């Protein structure tokens, strides 16, 4: 079974993915793959270096500088997505094809509903968290400003729209134990088919 797991930045989807992994699911995380496909020495890195030479310093990608560019300019974001997304999709497809028969495969995709990726899933799960908690979580985690977080949030689907599109919803409005409990209920439902 292929399951798309999504949620806005800071919603807690990574924590949910860790729970699902512990319970036996194969996790294919688009964010992890996105970092891999643009690592130094890869064709993706070369494409970024050609498009935005200013974000390369000492042979490394300055992710914060790139984020400032692409979250301020929709055309730049489209160009970056054209570099990253096909490479991520190809790698995810390889990993998915190698999964053991009958295993639940969780595709963690931040922009699942913004594109067409959700159509290839058997089920979709969205993690929903209160806006202010998300902002505080990302500011603390990434060391960025509120404006930076809000710019990223603006590039993502409204959580209430995602809620209507998903087959399952996990509310992340309590503590980690509550999140685990909600995740477990959804995972049991996934196992039941």
C-alpha positions as YAML, in Angstrom:
chain: A
units: angstrom
residues:
- id: 1
  name: UNK
  ca: [0.00, 0.00, 0.00]
- id: 2
  name: UNK
  ca: [1.30, 3.44, -0.97]
- id: 3
  name: UNK
  ca: [0.45, 6.19, 1.47]
- id: 4
  name: UNK
  ca: [1.15, 9.89, 1.00]
- id: 5
  name: UNK
  ca: [1.96, 11.63, 4.30]
- id: 6
  name: UNK
  ca: [1.93, 15.40, 4.29]
- id: 7
  name: UNK
  ca: [1.46, 18.45, 6.46]
- id: 8
  name: UNK
  ca: [2.62, 22.03, 6.45]
- id: 9
  name: UNK
  ca: [6.05, 23.02, 7.68]
- id: 10
  name: UNK
  ca: [6.31, 22.43, 11.42]
- id: 11
  name: UNK
  ca: [3.14, 20.31, 11.56]
- id: 12
  name: UNK
  ca: [4.86, 17.21, 12.97]
- id: 13
  name: UNK
  ca: [4.87, 14.99, 9.88]
- id: 14
  name: UNK
  ca: [8.47, 13.89, 10.58]
- id: 15
  name: UNK
  ca: [7.47, 12.69, 14.04]
- id: 16
  name: UNK
  ca: [4.55, 10.77, 12.53]
- id: 17
  name: UNK
  ca: [6.90, 9.24, 9.94]
- id: 18
  name: UNK
  ca: [9.20, 8.09, 12.76]
- id: 19
  name: UNK
  ca: [6.25, 6.40, 14.48]
- id: 20
  name: UNK
  ca: [5.18, 4.71, 11.24]
- id: 21
  name: UNK
  ca: [8.74, 3.53, 10.62]
- id: 22
  name: UNK
  ca: [8.97, 2.05, 14.13]
- id: 23
  name: UNK
  ca: [5.76, 0.15, 13.40]
- id: 24
  name: UNK
  ca: [7.19, -1.40, 10.23]
- id: 25
  name: UNK
  ca: [6.45, 0.97, 7.36]
- id: 26
  name: UNK
  ca: [9.04, 1.85, 4.74]
- id: 27
  name: UNK
  ca: [9.57, 5.61, 4.81]
- id: 28
  name: UNK
  ca: [10.46, 7.44, 1.60]
- id: 29
  name: UNK
  ca: [10.97, 11.05, 2.66]
- id: 30
  name: UNK
  ca: [10.97, 13.58, -0.18]
- id: 31
  name: UNK
  ca: [12.87, 16.13, 1.94]
- id: 32
  name: UNK
  ca: [15.67, 13.62, 2.59]
- id: 33
  name: UNK
  ca: [15.78, 12.69, -1.09]
- id: 34
  name: UNK
  ca: [15.75, 16.38, -2.07]
- id: 35
  name: UNK
  ca: [18.92, 16.91, -0.03]
- id: 36
  name: UNK
  ca: [20.53, 13.83, -1.60]
- id: 37
  name: UNK
  ca: [19.80, 14.80, -5.20]
- id: 38
  name: UNK
  ca: [21.41, 18.23, -4.79]
- id: 39
  name: UNK
  ca: [24.40, 17.14, -2.71]
- id: 40
  name: UNK
  ca: [27.82, 18.40, -3.89]
- id: 41
  name: UNK
  ca: [29.00, 16.46, -6.90]
- id: 42
  name: UNK
  ca: [25.52, 15.54, -8.14]
- id: 43
  name: UNK
  ca: [23.94, 16.78, -11.37]
- id: 44
  name: UNK
  ca: [21.31, 18.55, -9.25]
- id: 45
  name: UNK
  ca: [24.00, 20.50, -7.42]
- id: 46
  name: UNK
  ca: [25.52, 21.49, -10.76]
- id: 47
  name: UNK
  ca: [22.17, 22.73, -12.04]
- id: 48
  name: UNK
  ca: [21.67, 24.88, -8.94]
- id: 49
  name: UNK
  ca: [25.22, 26.23, -9.18]
- id: 50
  name: UNK
  ca: [24.54, 27.23, -12.79]
- id: 51
  name: UNK
  ca: [21.21, 28.89, -11.99]
- id: 52
  name: UNK
  ca: [22.25, 30.68, -8.77]
- id: 53
  name: UNK
  ca: [26.05, 30.86, -8.45]
- id: 54
  name: UNK
  ca: [25.69, 33.16, -5.43]
- id: 55
  name: UNK
  ca: [24.32, 30.30, -3.27]
- id: 56
  name: UNK
  ca: [27.47, 28.21, -3.65]
- id: 57
  name: UNK
  ca: [30.23, 28.90, -1.14]
- id: 58
  name: UNK
  ca: [33.35, 26.77, -0.81]
- id: 59
  name: UNK
  ca: [31.82, 23.97, -2.85]
- id: 60
  name: UNK
  ca: [28.78, 23.79, -0.57]
- id: 61
  name: UNK
  ca: [25.19, 24.90, -1.05]
- id: 62
  name: UNK
  ca: [24.07, 27.76, 1.20]
- id: 63
  name: UNK
  ca: [20.53, 26.49, 1.77]
- id: 64
  name: UNK
  ca: [19.42, 29.57, 3.67]
- id: 65
  name: UNK
  ca: [20.49, 31.85, 0.80]
- id: 66
  name: UNK
  ca: [18.72, 29.63, -1.71]
- id: 67
  name: UNK
  ca: [15.57, 29.58, 0.45]
- id: 68
  name: UNK
  ca: [15.53, 33.38, 0.63]
- id: 69
  name: UNK
  ca: [15.64, 33.53, -3.16]
- id: 70
  name: UNK
  ca: [13.03, 30.90, -3.96]
- id: 71
  name: UNK
  ca: [10.51, 31.83, -1.27]
- id: 72
  name: UNK
  ca: [10.60, 35.46, -2.43]
- id: 73
  name: UNK
  ca: [10.34, 34.69, -6.16]
- id: 74
  name: UNK
  ca: [7.74, 32.23, -7.50]
- id: 75
  name: UNK
  ca: [9.64, 31.92, -10.81]
- id: 76
  name: UNK
  ca: [12.83, 30.94, -8.98]
- id: 77
  name: UNK
  ca: [10.85, 28.43, -6.90]
- id: 78
  name: UNK
  ca: [9.41, 26.93, -10.10]
- id: 79
  name: UNK
  ca: [12.92, 26.70, -11.56]
- id: 80
  name: UNK
  ca: [14.28, 25.01, -8.41]
- id: 81
  name: UNK
  ca: [11.36, 22.58, -8.34]
- id: 82
  name: UNK
  ca: [12.12, 21.67, -11.97]
- id: 83
  name: UNK
  ca: [15.66, 20.76, -10.89]
- id: 84
  name: UNK
  ca: [14.75, 18.83, -7.75]
- id: 85
  name: UNK
  ca: [11.34, 17.21, -8.24]
- id: 86
  name: UNK
  ca: [12.05, 14.94, -11.23]
- id: 87
  name: UNK
  ca: [15.18, 13.62, -9.49]
- id: 88
  name: UNK
  ca: [13.29, 13.03, -6.23]
- id: 89
  name: UNK
  ca: [10.43, 11.27, -8.04]
- id: 90
  name: UNK
  ca: [12.87, 8.96, -9.84]
- id: 91
  name: UNK
  ca: [14.69, 8.02, -6.62]
- id: 92
  name: UNK
  ca: [11.39, 7.54, -4.72]
- id: 93
  name: UNK
  ca: [10.10, 5.27, -7.50]
- id: 94
  name: UNK
  ca: [13.26, 3.13, -7.25]
- id: 95
  name: UNK
  ca: [12.85, 2.76, -3.48]
- id: 96
  name: UNK
  ca: [9.12, 2.06, -3.78]
- id: 97
  name: UNK
  ca: [9.72, -0.64, -6.42]
- id: 98
  name: UNK
  ca: [12.24, -2.34, -4.11]
- id: 99
  name: UNK
  ca: [9.77, -2.56, -1.18]
- id: 100
  name: UNK
  ca: [8.77, -6.01, 0.02]
- id: 101
  name: UNK
  ca: [5.33, -7.15, -1.16]
- id: 102
  name: UNK
  ca: [2.60, -6.22, 1.29]
- id: 103
  name: UNK
  ca: [4.67, -3.60, 3.10]
- id: 104
  name: UNK
  ca: [3.14, -0.22, 3.81]
- id: 105
  name: UNK
  ca: [5.19, 2.40, 1.98]
- id: 106
  name: UNK
  ca: [4.90, 5.92, 3.37]
- id: 107
  name: UNK
  ca: [5.84, 8.71, 0.96]
- id: 108
  name: UNK
  ca: [6.51, 11.80, 3.11]
- id: 109
  name: UNK
  ca: [5.83, 14.67, 0.70]
- id: 110
  name: UNK
  ca: [5.48, 18.23, 2.03]
- id: 111
  name: UNK
  ca: [3.83, 19.43, -1.19]
- id: 112
  name: UNK
  ca: [1.70, 16.33, -1.80]
- id: 113
  name: UNK
  ca: [-1.54, 18.13, -2.62]
- id: 114
  name: UNK
  ca: [0.13, 21.07, -4.39]
- id: 115
  name: UNK
  ca: [1.03, 18.75, -7.25]
- id: 116
  name: UNK
  ca: [-0.39, 15.55, -8.67]
- id: 117
  name: UNK
  ca: [1.61, 13.14, -6.48]
- id: 118
  name: UNK
  ca: [-1.35, 12.33, -4.29]
- id: 119
  name: UNK
  ca: [-3.13, 10.71, -7.23]
- id: 120
  name: UNK
  ca: [-0.64, 7.83, -7.21]
- id: 121
  name: UNK
  ca: [-1.33, 6.98, -3.57]
- id: 122
  name: UNK
  ca: [-3.75, 4.44, -2.17]
- id: 123
  name: UNK
  ca: [-4.36, 6.66, 0.87]
- id: 124
  name: UNK
  ca: [-3.30, 10.11, 1.99]
- id: 125
  name: UNK
  ca: [-2.63, 11.32, 5.53]
- id: 126
  name: UNK
  ca: [-2.31, 14.96, 6.58]
- id: 127
  name: UNK
  ca: [-0.90, 16.16, 9.90]
- id: 128
  name: UNK
  ca: [-2.60, 19.33, 11.13]
- id: 129
  name: UNK
  ca: [-1.15, 21.54, 13.88]
- id: 130
  name: UNK
  ca: [-2.07, 25.01, 15.16]
- id: 131
  name: UNK
  ca: [-0.44, 27.79, 13.12]
- id: 132
  name: UNK
  ca: [1.31, 29.54, 16.03]
- id: 133
  name: UNK
  ca: [2.77, 26.26, 17.31]
- id: 134
  name: UNK
  ca: [4.08, 25.50, 13.83]
- id: 135
  name: UNK
  ca: [5.72, 28.92, 13.55]
- id: 136
  name: UNK
  ca: [7.36, 28.64, 16.97]
- id: 137
  name: UNK
  ca: [8.54, 25.09, 16.25]
- id: 138
  name: UNK
  ca: [10.19, 26.01, 12.94]
- id: 139
  name: UNK
  ca: [11.77, 29.19, 14.31]
- id: 140
  name: UNK
  ca: [13.34, 27.19, 17.15]
- id: 141
  name: UNK
  ca: [14.33, 24.24, 14.95]
- id: 142
  name: UNK
  ca: [15.77, 26.15, 11.98]
- id: 143
  name: UNK
  ca: [16.91, 29.39, 13.61]
- id: 144
  name: UNK
  ca: [14.87, 31.47, 11.16]
- id: 145
  name: UNK
  ca: [12.63, 34.48, 11.57]
- id: 146
  name: UNK
  ca: [8.85, 34.48, 11.79]
- id: 147
  name: UNK
  ca: [8.76, 36.15, 8.34]
- id: 148
  name: UNK
  ca: [10.88, 33.30, 6.91]
- id: 149
  name: UNK
  ca: [8.47, 30.70, 8.31]
- id: 150
  name: UNK
  ca: [5.41, 32.60, 7.10]
- id: 151
  name: UNK
  ca: [6.90, 32.85, 3.59]
- id: 152
  name: UNK
  ca: [7.37, 29.08, 3.54]
- id: 153
  name: UNK
  ca: [3.87, 28.53, 4.87]
- id: 154
  name: UNK
  ca: [2.45, 30.79, 2.16]
- id: 155
  name: UNK
  ca: [3.99, 28.50, -0.49]
- id: 156
  name: UNK
  ca: [2.07, 25.51, 0.90]
- id: 157
  name: UNK
  ca: [-1.56, 24.49, 0.67]
- id: 158
  name: UNK
  ca: [-3.89, 25.79, 3.37]
- id: 159
  name: UNK
  ca: [-4.13, 23.02, 6.01]
- id: 160
  name: UNK
  ca: [-7.93, 23.18, 5.98]
- id: 161
  name: UNK
  ca: [-7.97, 22.50, 2.23]
- id: 162
  name: UNK
  ca: [-5.51, 19.62, 2.74]
- id: 163
  name: UNK
  ca: [-7.84, 18.26, 5.44]
- id: 164
  name: UNK
  ca: [-10.66, 17.98, 2.90]
- id: 165
  name: UNK
  ca: [-8.43, 16.21, 0.37]
- id: 166
  name: UNK
  ca: [-6.83, 13.65, 2.71]
- id: 167
  name: UNK
  ca: [-8.28, 10.25, 3.42]
- id: 168
  name: UNK
  ca: [-6.94, 10.41, 7.00]
- id: 169
  name: UNK
  ca: [-6.16, 13.31, 9.35]
- id: 170
  name: UNK
  ca: [-3.84, 13.31, 12.37]
- id: 171
  name: UNK
  ca: [-4.35, 16.25, 14.73]
- id: 172
  name: UNK
  ca: [-1.13, 17.47, 16.35]
- id: 173
  name: UNK
  ca: [-2.58, 19.85, 18.93]
- id: 174
  name: UNK
  ca: [-1.31, 18.18, 22.10]
- id: 175
  name: UNK
  ca: [1.83, 16.51, 23.41]
- id: 176
  name: UNK
  ca: [3.99, 13.84, 21.76]
- id: 177
  name: UNK
  ca: [2.07, 11.03, 23.47]
- id: 178
  name: UNK
  ca: [-1.18, 12.35, 21.98]
- id: 179
  name: UNK
  ca: [0.44, 12.56, 18.56]
- id: 180
  name: UNK
  ca: [1.64, 8.97, 18.89]
- id: 181
  name: UNK
  ca: [-1.86, 7.83, 19.88]
- id: 182
  name: UNK
  ca: [-3.44, 9.57, 16.90]
- id: 183
  name: UNK
  ca: [-0.75, 8.20, 14.60]
- id: 184
  name: UNK
  ca: [-1.28, 4.68, 15.91]
- id: 185
  name: UNK
  ca: [-5.01, 4.84, 15.18]
- id: 186
  name: UNK
  ca: [-4.34, 5.88, 11.58]
- id: 187
  name: UNK
  ca: [-1.61, 3.25, 11.15]
- id: 188
  name: UNK
  ca: [-3.93, 0.49, 12.38]
- id: 189
  name: UNK
  ca: [-6.50, 1.68, 9.83]
- id: 190
  name: UNK
  ca: [-3.84, 1.58, 7.11]
- id: 191
  name: UNK
  ca: [-2.89, -1.97, 8.07]
- id: 192
  name: UNK
  ca: [-6.53, -2.99, 7.86]
- id: 193
  name: UNK
  ca: [-6.60, -1.69, 4.30]
...
